Amino acid sequence: MESLAKNLFTLRKREDISREAVSRVLEMSARSYERYEKNLRDPTAPVLVKLADFYGVTLDQLVGRAPLPPAEEER
């Protein structure tokens, strides 16, 4: 899911947070999160829900079926 990987990167950068910090909050290994962000592995459905909740977006937005909400500075 290339759109997912791109959106994870974009959302993380918007939050100005490290991969390690995201992985700690979501209780997963930093390596697993990195693989999702680099499109090397697809997350399971429960992990997708955790990611969407963490970033405050819908599943459709997270996986690229709907546009991401604008960043704070774009509003």
C-alpha positions in Angstrom: 0.0 0.0 0.0 2.1 2.8 -1.3 -0.4 5.5 -0.3 -0.4 4.2 3.2 3.4 4.4 3.5 3.4 7.9 2.1 0.6 9.0 4.4 2.3 7.6 7.5 5.4 9.5 6.6 3.5 12.7 6.0 1.4 12.5 9.1 4.5 11.7 11.3 6.4 14.6 9.9 3.4 16.9 10.5 3.4 15.9 14.1 7.2 16.3 14.3 7.6 13.0 16.0 10.1 10.2 15.6 9.3 6.6 14.4 10.5 5.4 17.8 8.1 7.7 19.6 5.2 6.5 17.5 6.1 2.9 17.9 6.3 3.3 21.7 2.8 4.9 21.9 1.3 2.2 19.7 3.2 -0.6 21.5 5.0 -2.0 18.5 8.6 -2.3 17.6 10.2 0.7 15.8 11.3 -1.7 13.1 7.7 -2.8 12.4 6.6 0.8 12.1 9.5 1.6 9.9 8.5 -1.2 7.6 5.0 0.1 7.3 6.3 3.6 6.5 8.8 2.3 3.9 6.1 0.1 2.2 8.0 -3.1 3.1 5.1 -4.6 5.1 1.3 -4.1 5.3 -0.2 -3.7 8.8 -3.0 -5.8 10.0 -6.5 -4.4 10.3 -6.2 -3.8 14.1 -2.9 -1.9 13.6 -4.5 0.2 10.8 -7.2 1.2 13.3 -4.6 2.1 15.9 -2.6 4.2 13.4 -5.7 6.1 12.2 -6.7 6.8 15.8 -3.2 7.9 16.7 -3.1 10.4 13.8 -6.7 11.5 14.1 -7.7 10.5 10.5 -10.2 8.0 9.0 -9.1 4.7 7.7 -9.9 5.9 4.2 -7.7 8.9 4.6 -4.9 6.8 6.1 -4.8 4.3 3.2 -5.3 7.0 0.5 -8.9 6.4 -0.5 -9.7 10.0 0.7 -7.4 13.0 1.0 -5.6 13.7 4.2 -7.0 16.7 6.1 -4.9 19.9 5.6 -2.0 20.5 8.0 -2.6 23.1 10.6 -0.4 25.6 8.8 -2.4 25.0 5.6 -5.7 26.0 7.2 
